């Protein structure tokens, strides 16, 4: 019986490993395809079928000024909106988790509304708001729009991180004479930093990737997703695949660096 039980457990374990590997491959397959086609030398204007291997797409990465400008605009908007959304969302999450106040449940519900609302409805509503307030469409409206929907993601992520936070650590710091400001920067902030970093990476990726809300509120500003959309009819240049591969590699590198620093910190503590 013990042998049969051990054999069944081994089979289940291997089956789960195979299933996880296939699921991961399914998720990475589009990204792998993008990376492969960044080395393609397409025949014509469409980069949809493999023709020949080339490095020209990477060597001429910054040759198209319109593409470079669109990428720079996307990075700038994503960076600014991420900093603002992460700061606001972290403070909101701390207030929702730690304090009890009137309308707390209502505020908690309103946080989830941007997540549940279709992007096309959200984009059209924001456009109506900006036009009503006579705010010119451009980078400012894009930053405001991206901050609006990114705050919800940051709050949800940070609430999960703060739920297991041990408040006794802050109480101990206060007993040892630390001011609230010192307690936050020397105790609270280092402990919630992994959650803040995860929220920031998520917000940055969502801002960089957003098309629907951006299309409604961009005005004459052209971001990277909008550039791709406008190029679909004429043919997307293979340099787009190269930029997308760079973005993916940069994101993975940041996540890996964060995990490495967290592991090193845990090792030093032990």
C-alpha angles and dihedrals in degrees: 000000000000091000092050091048091049091047092050090049091051092049092050091047093051092045090053090048091051091046092050091048092051092047091051091048090051091053094046097042096089091047092048089050091052091050093048094049091051084076094048124115099210124207106231125351099309122086096197102108130047115254111157141333118263141159094207093098090062095040091052094041094126098036097101106070092195092055093045091049091049091050092048091049092050092049093048094049092044093050096048095043091047093053092049096042094046092051094047094040094050093052091045091051091050091051093048094047101041107034137056115214141147117287090016093130091046091051090048089054094047090054089064096048096084088051092053098040116093111251094234090057091046092049094049091047092051091048090053090049094050093046091048091051089044093236110159112242113246141090093328093057090044092053091048091048094048092047090051097058096032094057090067093054091048093050093050092048095045094046089059090050095046094046091079097040113129107228090194088078091063091045090053091051090050091049089053091057102263117149119232089257093051091045091054097048098038101036114013101037098050090049096050094038094099089055092048091049092049091049092048093050090049093048092046092051093047092049093047091048101043117116111154099055090037092052091055097047106030100089106186093342113113118206127187096267091046090050090054091048092052091048096051094089094047097037130276111255115236090239086076089065090051093052091047090052090051091051091051093048091048092050093048090048092053092049092047091048091051092049091048093051091047091050092048091050091051090049093051091049092051 
